[in-house]
Amino acid sequence: MVLAMAGFAVEDSLLKIAAASLPPGQVLIVFGIIGTAVFAALAILAGEPPLTRAMAGRAMVLRSLSEVVGRLFYILAITLTPLSTASAILQATPLVVMVGAVLLFGETIGPRRWLAVAVGFAGVLLILRPGTEGFGALSLLAVVAMLGFAGRDLATRAAPPSLSFRQLGVLGFAMLIVAGLIALPFGGRPVAPDAATWTGLLAASAMGVAAYTFLTLAMRTGQVGAVTPFRYTRLVFAMIAGVAVFGETLDAGTIVGSTVVILAGIAALRLSRPPALQSP
């Protein structure tokens, strides 16, 4: 899980660098084509069809639409706002998924978990700081992206078990192409990438594929309650990249808000585990 989160942080950094010389829509299209081709090849090598009828089911259509929203707004967020801020807001996704599970699947959560959710959302407000001079309206792009990714995760719960992670990877990266086509008319005319940009896009694709694979292995082979909290290491890697690569400055609001979101998320995860698993 830690390797997966490091990979996603590096992927985000490389895409942010690429978006400095290419329109965000073009970055998504190229990234999506490479990722789709890689996962399609992996599926074929495993004897699986890259595309199946199961992908046209209601849950998968909702997953795809949510993926488009999440990817589209997240590339805009990391392009137009500090990487550390966008990544910090994204850490609230599990809390939104928890609330969505209550509303859509009828799951029940106790008062302590509701308190953890409320505290986590308060942490997001500390990062955003609406109504103050430090508020950046563009940070709301990351909020919309977070909602899109939460919708994707909720729809994935209803995904047919017959679909492998390779096939889900094909579908997920294909939605990047769709998101890129939507963004392309608003981000300027496509340009020919230079060698350095091509290298960055290929490296981002390799990191994305590797991180997705590591994430799947972690979730399928480890205890979910044990490995999921390590998702939050992505924020640590993103903040390191933001400071070291992009010269970002971490203010007190971002640091405190990020800490609150992480602690609230971990608390909510621990409270969701059976009592026997919570004991030392």
C-alpha positions as protocol buffer text, in pm:
chain_id: "A"
residue {
  index: 1
  type: MET
  ca { x: 0 y: 0 z: 0 }
}
residue {
  index: 2
  type: VAL
  ca { x: 284 y: 240 z: 81 }
}
residue {
  index: 3
  type: LEU
  ca { x: 448 y: 165 z: -255 }
}
residue {
  index: 4
  type: ALA
  ca { x: 114 y: 226 z: -428 }
}
residue {
  index: 5
  type: MET
  ca { x: 69 y: 563 z: -258 }
}
residue {
  index: 6
  type: ALA
  ca { x: 427 y: 666 z: -343 }
}
residue {
  index: 7
  type: GLY
  ca { x: 360 y: 569 z: -705 }
}
residue {
  index: 8
  type: PHE
  ca { x: 41 y: 777 z: -720 }
}
residue {
  index: 9
  type: ALA
  ca { x: 222 y: 1078 z: -571 }
}
residue {
  index: 10
  type: VAL
  ca { x: 498 y: 1051 z: -831 }
}
residue {
  index: 11
  type: GLU
  ca { x: 235 y: 1008 z: -1103 }
}
residue {
  index: 12
  type: ASP
  ca { x: 57 y: 1326 z: -988 }
}
residue {
  index: 13
  type: SER
  ca { x: 386 y: 1518 z: -987 }
}
residue {
  index: 14
  type: LEU
  ca { x: 477 y: 1407 z: -1338 }
}
residue {
  index: 15
  type: LEU
  ca { x: 129 y: 1492 z: -1471 }
}
residue {
  index: 16
  type: LYS
  ca { x: 149 y: 1837 z: -1309 }
}
residue {
  index: 17
  type: ILE
  ca { x: 483 y: 1894 z: -1481 }
}
residue {
  index: 18
  type: ALA
  ca { x: 343 y: 1776 z: -1815 }
}
residue {
  index: 19
  type: ALA
  ca { x: 38 y: 2003 z: -1778 }
}
residue {
  index: 20
  type: ALA
  ca { x: 274 y: 2301 z: -1757 }
}
residue {
  index: 21
  type: SER
  ca { x: 354 y: 2261 z: -2128 }
}
residue {
  index: 22
  type: LEU
  ca { x: 46 y: 2077 z: -2256 }
}
residue {
  index: 23
  type: PRO
  ca { x: -328 y: 2145 z: -2218 }
}
residue {
  index: 24
  type: PRO
  ca { x: -471 y: 1934 z: -1930 }
}
residue {
  index: 25
  type: GLY
  ca { x: -709 y: 1762 z: -2171 }
}
residue {
  index: 26
  type: GLN
  ca { x: -422 y: 1649 z: -2391 }
}
residue {
  index: 27
  type: VAL
  ca { x: -236 y: 1518 z: -2086 }
}
residue {
  index: 28
  type: LEU
  ca { x: -538 y: 1310 z: -1986 }
}
residue {
  index: 29
  type: ILE
  ca { x: -586 y: 1172 z: -2338 }
}
residue {
  index: 30
  type: VAL
  ca { x: -223 y: 1064 z: -2379 }
}
residue {
  index: 31
  type: PHE
  ca { x: -209 y: 925 z: -2025 }
}
residue {
  index: 32
  type: GLY
  ca { x: -537 y: 742 z: -2080 }
}
residue {
  index: 33
  type: ILE
  ca { x: -432 y: 588 z: -2412 }
}
residue {
  index: 34
  type: ILE
  ca { x: -106 y: 455 z: -2267 }
}
residue {
  index: 35
  type: GLY
  ca { x: -274 y: 316 z: -1954 }
}
residue {
  index: 36
  type: THR
  ca { x: -559 y: 159 z: -2150 }
}
residue {
  index: 37
  type: ALA
  ca { x: -312 y: -10 z: -2387 }
}
residue {
  index: 38
  type: VAL
  ca { x: -104 y: -147 z: -2099 }
}
residue {
  index: 39
  type: PHE
  ca { x: -399 y: -294 z: -1909 }
}
residue {
  index: 40
  type: ALA
  ca { x: -552 y: -429 z: -2230 }
}
residue {
  index: 41
  type: ALA
  ca { x: -225 y: -608 z: -2303 }
}
residue {
  index: 42
  type: LEU
  ca { x: -214 y: -745 z: -1947 }
}
residue {
  index: 43
  type: ALA
  ca { x: -572 y: -870 z: -1983 }
}
residue {
  index: 44
  type: ILE
  ca { x: -497 y: -1042 z: -2314 }
}
residue {
  index: 45
  type: LEU
  ca { x: -186 y: -1206 z: -2168 }
}
residue {
  index: 46
  type: ALA
  ca { x: -404 y: -1335 z: -1883 }
}
residue {
  index: 47
  type: GLY
  ca { x: -654 y: -1478 z: -2131 }
}
residue {
  index: 48
  type: GLU
  ca { x: -920 y: -1218 z: -2052 }
}
residue {
  index: 49
  type: PRO
  ca { x: -1113 y: -1000 z: -2299 }
}
residue {
  index: 50
  type: PRO
  ca { x: -1022 y: -633 z: -2243 }
}
residue {
  index: 51
  type: LEU
  ca { x: -1388 y: -535 z: -2292 }
}
residue {
  index: 52
  type: THR
  ca { x: -1691 y: -733 z: -2175 }
}
residue {
  index: 53
  type: ARG
  ca { x: -2067 y: -684 z: -2159 }
}
residue {
  index: 54
  type: ALA
  ca { x: -2043 y: -662 z: -1782 }
}
residue {
  index: 55
  type: MET
  ca { x: -1886 y: -316 z: -1828 }
}
residue {
  index: 56
  type: ALA
  ca { x: -2218 y: -189 z: -1964 }
}
residue {
  index: 57
  type: GLY
  ca { x: -2409 y: -264 z: -1644 }
}
residue {
  index: 58
  type: ARG
  ca { x: -2566 y: 14 z: -1441 }
}
residue {
  index: 59
  type: ALA
  ca { x: -2308 y: 5 z: -1164 }
}
residue {
  index: 60
  type: MET
  ca { x: -2020 y: 17 z: -1411 }
}
residue {
  index: 61
  type: VAL
  ca { x: -2176 y: 305 z: -1605 }
}
residue {
  index: 62
  type: LEU
  ca { x: -2208 y: 500 z: -1279 }
}
residue {
  index: 63
  type: ARG
  ca { x: -1850 y: 406 z: -1194 }
}
residue {
  index: 64
  type: SER
  ca { x: -1731 y: 531 z: -1532 }
}
residue {
  index: 65
  type: LEU
  ca { x: -1917 y: 862 z: -1502 }
}
residue {
  index: 66
  type: SER
  ca { x: -1775 y: 915 z: -1154 }
}
residue {
  index: 67
  type: GLU
  ca { x: -1427 y: 831 z: -1283 }
}
residue {
  index: 68
  type: VAL
  ca { x: -1462 y: 1096 z: -1553 }
}
residue {
  index: 69
  type: VAL
  ca { x: -1566 y: 1359 z: -1298 }
}
residue {
  index: 70
  type: GLY
  ca { x: -1290 y: 1263 z: -1055 }
}
residue {
  index: 71
  type: ARG
  ca { x: -1012 y: 1252 z: -1312 }
}
residue {
  index: 72
  type: LEU
  ca { x: -1121 y: 1566 z: -1495 }
}
residue {
  index: 73
  type: PHE
  ca { x: -1141 y: 1785 z: -1187 }
}
residue {
  index: 74
  type: TYR
  ca { x: -833 y: 1634 z: -1023 }
}
residue {
  index: 75
  type: ILE
  ca { x: -607 y: 1710 z: -1320 }
}
residue {
  index: 76
  type: LEU
  ca { x: -744 y: 2066 z: -1313 }
}
residue {
  index: 77
  type: ALA
  ca { x: -682 y: 2081 z: -937 }
}
residue {
  index: 78
  type: ILE
  ca { x: -320 y: 1966 z: -949 }
}
residue {
  index: 79
  type: THR
  ca { x: -259 y: 2193 z: -1250 }
}
residue {
  index: 80
  type: LEU
  ca { x: -407 y: 2511 z: -1104 }
}
residue {
  index: 81
  type: THR
  ca { x: -351 y: 2464 z: -728 }
}
residue {
  index: 82
  type: PRO
  ca { x: -66 y: 2337 z: -508 }
}
residue {
  index: 83
  type: LEU
  ca { x: -22 y: 1960 z: -526 }
}
residue {
  index: 84
  type: SER
  ca { x: -10 y: 1934 z: -147 }
}
residue {
  index: 85
  type: THR
  ca { x: -346 y: 2112 z: -108 }
}
residue {
  index: 86
  type: ALA
  ca { x: -523 y: 1902 z: -372 }
}
residue {
  index: 87
  type: SER
  ca { x: -384 y: 1581 z: -222 }
}
residue {
  index: 88
  type: ALA
  ca { x: -486 y: 1686 z: 128 }
}
residue {
  index: 89
  type: ILE
  ca { x: -847 y: 1742 z: 23 }
}
residue {
  index: 90
  type: LEU
  ca { x: -849 y: 1407 z: -155 }
}
residue {
  index: 91
  type: GLN
  ca { x: -777 y: 1229 z: 174 }
}
residue {
  index: 92
  type: ALA
  ca { x: -1138 y: 1289 z: 281 }
}
residue {
  index: 93
  type: THR
  ca { x: -1261 y: 1049 z: 11 }
}
residue {
  index: 94
  type: PRO
  ca { x: -1299 y: 750 z: 252 }
}
residue {
  index: 95
  type: LEU
  ca { x: -1518 y: 962 z: 479 }
}
residue {
  index: 96
  type: VAL
  ca { x: -1745 y: 1057 z: 188 }
}
residue {
  index: 97
  type: VAL
  ca { x: -1759 y: 691 z: 86 }
}
residue {
  index: 98
  type: MET
  ca { x: -1869 y: 604 z: 440 }
}
residue {
  index: 99
  type: VAL
  ca { x: -2156 y: 854 z: 426 }
}
residue {
  index: 100
  type: GLY
  ca { x: -2247 y: 737 z: 76 }
}
residue {
  index: 101
  type: ALA
  ca { x: -2264 y: 377 z: 195 }
}
residue {
  index: 102
  type: VAL
  ca { x: -2519 y: 483 z: 457 }
}
residue {
  index: 103
  type: LEU
  ca { x: -2732 y: 669 z: 204 }
}
residue {
  index: 104
  type: LEU
  ca { x: -2708 y: 420 z: -85 }
}
residue {
  index: 105
  type: PHE
  ca { x: -2654 y: 79 z: 73 }
}
residue {
  index: 106
  type: GLY
  ca { x: -2832 y: 124 z: 402 }
}
residue {
  index: 107
  type: GLU
  ca { x: -2519 y: 62 z: 611 }
}
residue {
  index: 108
  type: THR
  ca { x: -2529 y: 179 z: 969 }
}
residue {
  index: 109
  type: ILE
  ca { x: -2257 y: 364 z: 1154 }
}
residue {
  index: 110
  type: GLY
  ca { x: -2250 y: 451 z: 1522 }
}
residue {
  index: 111
  type: PRO
  ca { x: -2228 y: 794 z: 1684 }
}
residue {
  index: 112
  type: ARG
  ca { x: -1850 y: 774 z: 1723 }
}
residue {
  index: 113
  type: ARG
  ca { x: -1801 y: 712 z: 1352 }
}
residue {
  index: 114
  type: TRP
  ca { x: -2038 y: 1000 z: 1270 }
}
residue {
  index: 115
  type: LEU
  ca { x: -1825 y: 1215 z: 1499 }
}
residue {
  index: 116
  type: ALA
  ca { x: -1511 y: 1103 z: 1313 }
}
residue {
  index: 117
  type: VAL
  ca { x: -1676 y: 1195 z: 981 }
}
residue {
  index: 118
  type: ALA
  ca { x: -1775 y: 1538 z: 1114 }
}
residue {
  index: 119
  type: VAL
  ca { x: -1423 y: 1601 z: 1245 }
}
residue {
  index: 120
  type: GLY
  ca { x: -1277 y: 1494 z: 910 }
}
residue {
  index: 121
  type: PHE
  ca { x: -1496 y: 1738 z: 720 }
}
residue {
  index: 122
  type: ALA
  ca { x: -1394 y: 2009 z: 967 }
}
residue {
  index: 123
  type: GLY
  ca { x: -1035 y: 1929 z: 869 }
}
residue {
  index: 124
  type: VAL
  ca { x: -1124 y: 1987 z: 504 }
}
residue {
  index: 125
  type: LEU
  ca { x: -1270 y: 2326 z: 598 }
}
residue {
  index: 126
  type: LEU
  ca { x: -943 y: 2411 z: 775 }
}
residue {
  index: 127
  type: ILE
  ca { x: -760 y: 2338 z: 450 }
}
residue {
  index: 128
  type: LEU
  ca { x: -1006 y: 2537 z: 237 }
}
residue {
  index: 129
  type: ARG
  ca { x: -1066 y: 2821 z: 489 }
}
residue {
  index: 130
  type: PRO
  ca { x: -1381 y: 2959 z: 320 }
}
residue {
  index: 131
  type: GLY
  ca { x: -1459 y: 3320 z: 400 }
}
residue {
  index: 132
  type: THR
  ca { x: -1099 y: 3408 z: 481 }
}
residue {
  index: 133
  type: GLU
  ca { x: -822 y: 3575 z: 283 }
}
residue {
  index: 134
  type: GLY
  ca { x: -648 y: 3238 z: 249 }
}
residue {
  index: 135
  type: PHE
  ca { x: -943 y: 3084 z: 66 }
}
residue {
  index: 136
  type: GLY
  ca { x: -871 y: 2984 z: -293 }
}
residue {
  index: 137
  type: ALA
  ca { x: -1183 y: 2917 z: -498 }
}
residue {
  index: 138
  type: LEU
  ca { x: -983 y: 2690 z: -730 }
}
residue {
  index: 139
  type: SER
  ca { x: -936 y: 2450 z: -437 }
}
residue {
  index: 140
  type: LEU
  ca { x: -1301 y: 2357 z: -487 }
}
residue {
  index: 141
  type: LEU
  ca { x: -1185 y: 2169 z: -798 }
}
residue {
  index: 142
  type: ALA
  ca { x: -1024 y: 1915 z: -565 }
}
residue {
  index: 143
  type: VAL
  ca { x: -1349 y: 1892 z: -366 }
}
residue {
  index: 144
  type: VAL
  ca { x: -1543 y: 1801 z: -681 }
}
residue {
  index: 145
  type: ALA
  ca { x: -1270 y: 1551 z: -772 }
}
residue {
  index: 146
  type: MET
  ca { x: -1300 y: 1397 z: -425 }
}
residue {
  index: 147
  type: LEU
  ca { x: -1676 y: 1353 z: -473 }
}
residue {
  index: 148
  type: GLY
  ca { x: -1615 y: 1192 z: -811 }
}
residue {
  index: 149
  type: PHE
  ca { x: -1363 y: 944 z: -670 }
}
residue {
  index: 150
  type: ALA
  ca { x: -1598 y: 866 z: -380 }
}
residue {
  index: 151
  type: GLY
  ca { x: -1873 y: 788 z: -631 }
}
residue {
  index: 152
  type: ARG
  ca { x: -1634 y: 564 z: -821 }
}
residue {
  index: 153
  type: ASP
  ca { x: -1541 y: 373 z: -505 }
}
residue {
  index: 154
  type: LEU
  ca { x: -1907 y: 329 z: -410 }
}
residue {
  index: 155
  type: ALA
  ca { x: -1997 y: 202 z: -756 }
}
residue {
  index: 156
  type: THR
  ca { x: -1699 y: -36 z: -748 }
}
residue {
  index: 157
  type: ARG
  ca { x: -1862 y: -213 z: -452 }
}
residue {
  index: 158
  type: ALA
  ca { x: -2138 y: -321 z: -689 }
}
residue {
  index: 159
  type: ALA
  ca { x: -1900 y: -418 z: -971 }
}
residue {
  index: 160
  type: PRO
  ca { x: -1948 y: -774 z: -1103 }
}
residue {
  index: 161
  type: PRO
  ca { x: -1693 y: -1006 z: -936 }
}
residue {
  index: 162
  type: SER
  ca { x: -1619 y: -1152 z: -1279 }
}
residue {
  index: 163
  type: LEU
  ca { x: -1428 y: -837 z: -1375 }
}
residue {
  index: 164
  type: SER
  ca { x: -1058 y: -859 z: -1294 }
}
residue {
  index: 165
  type: PHE
  ca { x: -844 y: -564 z: -1185 }
}
residue {
  index: 166
  type: ARG
  ca { x: -694 y: -569 z: -1536 }
}
residue {
  index: 167
  type: GLN
  ca { x: -1035 y: -521 z: -1696 }
}
residue {
  index: 168
  type: LEU
  ca { x: -1125 y: -254 z: -1441 }
}
residue {
  index: 169
  type: GLY
  ca { x: -794 y: -88 z: -1529 }
}
residue {
  index: 170
  type: VAL
  ca { x: -889 y: -85 z: -1898 }
}
residue {
  index: 171
  type: LEU
  ca { x: -1222 y: 77 z: -1817 }
}
residue {
  index: 172
  type: GLY
  ca { x: -1073 y: 325 z: -1570 }
}
residue {
  index: 173
  type: PHE
  ca { x: -799 y: 448 z: -1803 }
}
residue {
  index: 174
  type: ALA
  ca { x: -1043 y: 463 z: -2095 }
}
residue {
  index: 175
  type: MET
  ca { x: -1244 y: 713 z: -1890 }
}
residue {
  index: 176
  type: LEU
  ca { x: -932 y: 932 z: -1875 }
}
residue {
  index: 177
  type: ILE
  ca { x: -957 y: 960 z: -2252 }
}
residue {
  index: 178
  type: VAL
  ca { x: -1322 y: 1064 z: -2221 }
}
residue {
  index: 179
  type: ALA
  ca { x: -1234 y: 1320 z: -1953 }
}
residue {
  index: 180
  type: GLY
  ca { x: -954 y: 1454 z: -2172 }
}
residue {
  index: 181
  type: LEU
  ca { x: -1186 y: 1494 z: -2470 }
}
residue {
  index: 182
  type: ILE
  ca { x: -1427 y: 1692 z: -2251 }
}
residue {
  index: 183
  type: ALA
  ca { x: -1150 y: 1920 z: -2123 }
}
residue {
  index: 184
  type: LEU
  ca { x: -967 y: 1965 z: -2454 }
}
residue {
  index: 185
  type: PRO
  ca { x: -1186 y: 2242 z: -2604 }
}
residue {
  index: 186
  type: PHE
  ca { x: -1141 y: 2456 z: -2290 }
}
residue {
  index: 187
  type: GLY
  ca { x: -766 y: 2419 z: -2234 }
}
residue {
  index: 188
  type: GLY
  ca { x: -613 y: 2546 z: -2554 }
}
residue {
  index: 189
  type: ARG
  ca { x: -506 y: 2378 z: -2875 }
}
residue {
  index: 190
  type: PRO
  ca { x: -303 y: 2055 z: -2857 }
}
residue {
  index: 191
  type: VAL
  ca { x: 71 y: 2091 z: -2906 }
}
residue {
  index: 192
  type: ALA
  ca { x: 340 y: 1843 z: -3002 }
}
residue {
  index: 193
  type: PRO
  ca { x: 512 y: 1721 z: -2682 }
}
residue {
  index: 194
  type: ASP
  ca { x: 889 y: 1748 z: -2674 }
}
residue {
  index: 195
  type: ALA
  ca { x: 1112 y: 1456 z: -2576 }
}
residue {
  index: 196
  type: ALA
  ca { x: 1118 y: 1553 z: -2207 }
}
residue {
  index: 197
  type: THR
  ca { x: 738 y: 1576 z: -2190 }
}
residue {
  index: 198
  type: TRP
  ca { x: 698 y: 1239 z: -2364 }
}
residue {
  index: 199
  type: THR
  ca { x: 940 y: 1088 z: -2115 }
}
residue {
  index: 200
  type: GLY
  ca { x: 742 y: 1236 z: -1828 }
}
residue {
  index: 201
  type: LEU
  ca { x: 411 y: 1106 z: -1962 }
}
residue {
  index: 202
  type: LEU
  ca { x: 553 y: 757 z: -2015 }
}
residue {
  index: 203
  type: ALA
  ca { x: 701 y: 760 z: -1666 }
}
residue {
  index: 204
  type: ALA
  ca { x: 369 y: 880 z: -1520 }
}
residue {
  index: 205
  type: SER
  ca { x: 189 y: 598 z: -1702 }
}
residue {
  index: 206
  type: ALA
  ca { x: 437 y: 340 z: -1570 }
}
residue {
  index: 207
  type: MET
  ca { x: 395 y: 475 z: -1217 }
}
residue {
  index: 208
  type: GLY
  ca { x: 17 y: 475 z: -1250 }
}
residue {
  index: 209
  type: VAL
  ca { x: 3 y: 115 z: -1370 }
}
residue {
  index: 210
  type: ALA
  ca { x: 246 y: -1 z: -1101 }
}
residue {
  index: 211
  type: ALA
  ca { x: 64 y: 187 z: -826 }
}
residue {
  index: 212
  type: TYR
  ca { x: -274 y: 50 z: -934 }
}
residue {
  index: 213
  type: THR
  ca { x: -132 y: -302 z: -933 }
}
residue {
  index: 214
  type: PHE
  ca { x: 27 y: -259 z: -589 }
}
residue {
  index: 215
  type: LEU
  ca { x: -300 y: -117 z: -455 }
}
residue {
  index: 216
  type: THR
  ca { x: -496 y: -416 z: -584 }
}
residue {
  index: 217
  type: LEU
  ca { x: -246 y: -663 z: -439 }
}
residue {
  index: 218
  type: ALA
  ca { x: -258 y: -486 z: -103 }
}
residue {
  index: 219
  type: MET
  ca { x: -638 y: -486 z: -86 }
}
residue {
  index: 220
  type: ARG
  ca { x: -673 y: -848 z: -200 }
}
residue {
  index: 221
  type: THR
  ca { x: -397 y: -1011 z: 3 }
}
residue {
  index: 222
  type: GLY
  ca { x: -389 y: -807 z: 326 }
}
residue {
  index: 223
  type: GLN
  ca { x: -655 y: -742 z: 588 }
}
residue {
  index: 224
  type: VAL
  ca { x: -848 y: -439 z: 467 }
}
residue {
  index: 225
  type: GLY
  ca { x: -856 y: -280 z: 811 }
}
residue {
  index: 226
  type: ALA
  ca { x: -480 y: -323 z: 843 }
}
residue {
  index: 227
  type: VAL
  ca { x: -367 y: -191 z: 504 }
}
residue {
  index: 228
  type: THR
  ca { x: -625 y: 82 z: 434 }
}
residue {
  index: 229
  type: PRO
  ca { x: -486 y: 338 z: 685 }
}
residue {
  index: 230
  type: PHE
  ca { x: -160 y: 335 z: 488 }
}
residue {
  index: 231
  type: ARG
  ca { x: -348 y: 508 z: 205 }
}
residue {
  index: 232
  type: TYR
  ca { x: -281 y: 829 z: 394 }
}
residue {
  index: 233
  type: THR
  ca { x: 92 y: 803 z: 324 }
}
residue {
  index: 234
  type: ARG
  ca { x: 4 y: 944 z: -19 }
}
residue {
  index: 235
  type: LEU
  ca { x: -36 y: 1285 z: 143 }
}
residue {
  index: 236
  type: VAL
  ca { x: 312 y: 1261 z: 297 }
}
residue {
  index: 237
  type: PHE
  ca { x: 466 y: 1182 z: -40 }
}
residue {
  index: 238
  type: ALA
  ca { x: 262 y: 1456 z: -210 }
}
residue {
  index: 239
  type: MET
  ca { x: 372 y: 1717 z: 42 }
}
residue {
  index: 240
  type: ILE
  ca { x: 735 y: 1615 z: -1 }
}
residue {
  index: 241
  type: ALA
  ca { x: 698 y: 1646 z: -379 }
}
residue {
  index: 242
  type: GLY
  ca { x: 514 y: 1977 z: -347 }
}
residue {
  index: 243
  type: VAL
  ca { x: 792 y: 2132 z: -139 }
}
residue {
  index: 244
  type: ALA
  ca { x: 1093 y: 1969 z: -309 }
}
residue {
  index: 245
  type: VAL
  ca { x: 980 y: 1979 z: -673 }
}
residue {
  index: 246
  type: PHE
  ca { x: 736 y: 2269 z: -699 }
}
residue {
  index: 247
  type: GLY
  ca { x: 860 y: 2495 z: -420 }
}
residue {
  index: 248
  type: GLU
  ca { x: 525 y: 2498 z: -242 }
}
residue {
  index: 249
  type: THR
  ca { x: 492 y: 2642 z: 108 }
}
residue {
  index: 250
  type: LEU
  ca { x: 290 y: 2450 z: 363 }
}
residue {
  index: 251
  type: ASP
  ca { x: 94 y: 2690 z: 582 }
}
residue {
  index: 252
  type: ALA
  ca { x: -41 y: 2609 z: 925 }
}
residue {
  index: 253
  type: GLY
  ca { x: -399 y: 2566 z: 801 }
}
residue {
  index: 254
  type: THR
  ca { x: -300 y: 2300 z: 549 }
}
residue {
  index: 255
  type: ILE
  ca { x: -82 y: 2111 z: 795 }
}
residue {
  index: 256
  type: VAL
  ca { x: -337 y: 2117 z: 1079 }
}
residue {
  index: 257
  type: GLY
  ca { x: -630 y: 2040 z: 847 }
}
residue {
  index: 258
  type: SER
  ca { x: -444 y: 1750 z: 685 }
}
residue {
  index: 259
  type: THR
  ca { x: -359 y: 1606 z: 1026 }
}
residue {
  index: 260
  type: VAL
  ca { x: -722 y: 1630 z: 1135 }
}
residue {
  index: 261
  type: VAL
  ca { x: -847 y: 1459 z: 817 }
}
residue {
  index: 262
  type: ILE
  ca { x: -595 y: 1176 z: 851 }
}
residue {
  index: 263
  type: LEU
  ca { x: -664 y: 1114 z: 1220 }
}
residue {
  index: 264
  type: ALA
  ca { x: -1039 y: 1125 z: 1162 }
}
residue {
  index: 265
  type: GLY
  ca { x: -1013 y: 882 z: 871 }
}
residue {
  index: 266
  type: ILE
  ca { x: -802 y: 636 z: 1068 }
}
residue {
  index: 267
  type: ALA
  ca { x: -1038 y: 661 z: 1365 }
}
residue {
  index: 268
  type: ALA
  ca { x: -1338 y: 594 z: 1141 }
}
residue {
  index: 269
  type: LEU
  ca { x: -1164 y: 292 z: 989 }
}
residue {
  index: 270
  type: ARG
  ca { x: -1075 y: 148 z: 1329 }
}
residue {
  index: 271
  type: LEU
  ca { x: -1429 y: 199 z: 1457 }
}
residue {
  index: 272
  type: SER
  ca { x: -1563 y: 12 z: 1153 }
}
residue {
  index: 273
  type: ARG
  ca { x: -1368 y: -304 z: 1240 }
}
residue {
  index: 274
  type: PRO
  ca { x: -1515 y: -583 z: 1454 }
}
residue {
  index: 275
  type: PRO
  ca { x: -1432 y: -556 z: 1826 }
}
residue {
  index: 276
  type: ALA
  ca { x: -1208 y: -863 z: 1812 }
}
residue {
  index: 277
  type: LEU
  ca { x: -987 y: -694 z: 1553 }
}
residue {
  index: 278
  type: GLN
  ca { x: -954 y: -376 z: 1757 }
}
residue {
  index: 279
  type: SER
  ca { x: -791 y: -546 z: 2054 }
}
residue {
  index: 280
  type: PRO
  ca { x: -408 y: -548 z: 2066 }
}
